[in-house]
Amino acid sequence: MKKSILICFLLCATSFFAQEKMVTKTGKVNFEASVPSFEEVKAKNEGVTFILNSKTGEVASLALMKGFRFKIALMEEHFNENYIESHKYPKATFKGKIEDFDATTLTATAKEYTIKGKLELHGKTKEVASVAKIRKTDAGIEIISSFSVNASDFDISIPNVVKNKVSNKIDIRSEFTVK
């Protein structure tokens, strides 16, 4: 009898704590490092994992570098081999927290929140902050954010041959719907 009660309690506790973690494995991250008058330097990854702890506002994200797709295959090859060196640095991660987050107050109308945390890319870690629009949808909680980083902050060097065609400033946009 005591074993049955213990098992029931553990199952209930597990399901209670599991509801705090909301996840997607189909998040979208786009980046652009284009310079006007030159070929667009833009890619997207639609297989990004994102976790939200709905009680604390803590977030974590993982993007595989080889998951980024470009319009031009040669750009994708250069991105993976020469810039990101995805054989040495296969992923980018972000760990942070949504400030003043309260999931119980979310509605269908997006509200702006600040997300602060650490972005690890190309073997370097940098503090970043972003304004995110967060709202409740039928599919879950939607989080859309944009921010910029410099390639040089992550020791990503742009060869002199293309320095005027690729921006050091990289604009990043992410979209996640967690459930």
Secondary structure, 3 states (H helix, E strand, C coil): CHHHHHHHHHHHHHHHHHCCEEEEEEEEEEEEEECCCCCCCEEEEEEEEEEEECCCCEEEEEEEHHHCEECCHHHHHHHHHHHCCCCCCCEEEEEEEECCCCHHHCCCCCEEEEEEEEEEECCEEEEEEEEEEEEEECCEEEEEEEEEEEHHHHCCCCCHHHCCCEEEEEEEEEEEEEC
